[in-house]
Amino acid sequence: MKYEYKVVNFQGTVKDSDKDKGAKIAAQLESLFEDYSKDGWELQGQYNFPVKIEAGCLASILGLFGMGGGDEYVDIYQLVFRKEV
């Protein structure tokens, strides 16, 4: 079997005033899954990828003088879907 893959960034959004933040995130995920499943996509998993954000020229120079700057490292969370082709 051959598959086509789709990688989607998911970042849930809640407000501080939301009473049940977990339920709100779950609803957002369910909506996303339903949208993709209608087009034949099947969730394969969630993956966390480290990303290095390289500092620009000015940030690097400021970093030499201890004024911030320098490279940053962040994690991104991706959902991977597939469907048979």
PELINFEN-V508285 format. One record per pair of residues at least 24 apart in sequence whose C-alpha atoms are under 8 Angstrom apart, sorted by the first residue. I is the first residue (numbers start at 1). J is the second residue. If there is no record, write none. Layout:
# PELINFEN-V508285
I/J ; I/J
This chain:
# PELINFEN-V508285
1/84 ; 1/85 ; 2/84 ; 2/85 ; 3/82 ; 3/83 ; 3/84 ; 3/85 ; 4/82 ; 4/83 ; 4/84 ; 4/85 ; 5/80 ; 5/81 ; 5/82 ; 5/83 ; 6/80 ; 6/81 ; 6/82 ; 7/78 ; 7/79 ; 7/80 ; 7/81 ; 8/78 ; 8/79 ; 8/80 ; 8/81 ; 9/76 ; 9/77 ; 9/78 ; 9/79 ; 10/77 ; 10/78 ; 10/79 ; 11/77 ; 40/83 ; 41/81 ; 41/82 ; 41/83 ; 42/81 ; 42/82 ; 42/83 ; 43/79 ; 43/80 ; 43/81 ; 43/82 ; 44/79 ; 44/80 ; 44/81 ; 44/82 ; 45/79 ; 45/80 ; 45/81 ; 46/77 ; 46/78 ; 46/79 ; 46/80 ; 47/77 ; 47/78 ; 47/79 ; 47/80 ; 48/75 ; 48/76 ; 48/77 ; 48/78 ; 49/75 ; 49/76 ; 49/77 ; 49/78 ; 50/74 ; 50/75 ; 50/76 ; 51/75 ; 51/76
